[in-house]
Amino acid sequence: MSSTYAADELLVAYLDNQLDPQQRLQLEQRLAGEPALAERLTLLARSNLPFKQAFAPLLDEAPVQQLSEAWPLTVATPQTGISRRGLIAAAVGFLALGIAGDRVYLQFNQPEDNWRGLVAQYMALYTPETLAGADESATQIAAQLQQTGDRLGISLPAQKLVLKGAELKNARVLAYDDRRIAQLTWLDTQYGALALCIIQQRGQQQPAESERRQGMNVVYWADGNHAFMLIGHNPTGEMTALAAHLQHALST
């Protein structure tokens, strides 16, 4: 995780014009020879996540000492104000350590039907390393599923959430405005982070449909009480099969 964190921090410092000429030149040379790094820069540059609104409520709770010891900064940090670089760094740190627990707040002013876009922007920050260090026990994950399900009014039994080739890493509740979003996250051994997100949404049942957001595949559906979206980098056909499995598992 440390290398990914350092790279994101450096890239955002580049976007925020906070690198000295030598650092900027060195990074541009790396970008020319490292397609993955260049793609990550493009992602961070085009992201319109309101990082300050999303993560500012958590900054006072962040264990600064722990974060600074785990991931020392590679470039100088401004002494006043909160930069976008610092907020993305905090976001990555929260995701990696689970510091935010179930109190990550996504405070957006967006239409309700755009919640999948908000989640996709958030999920775009995940890398395999983000989840690799999350080693919750089966008992801890079961407790998280129970708490998450209770808050969203849905049963989330662990035995029904087993996905082939993927390990369930955590369950938490995110929120935007006054809406709660349940997020169940797996680490797929081949494709990385995979998440099922759920909101309470009364209305008509909706069959599964597919789309792409932030370079990821999404399958979404509704059962009349909740709306669901499965998002990840898995191929379209595999995502459809996984979504069908989860749709059936959570309806019985």
Helices and strands as residue ranges (DSSP letters): H 2-15, H 21-33, H 35-46, H 51-59, H 64-70, H 84-97, E 104-105, G 112-114, H 115-123, H 128-132, H 138-152, G 158-160, E 166-176, E 179-188, E 192-200, E 205-213, E 216-223, E 226-232, H 236-249
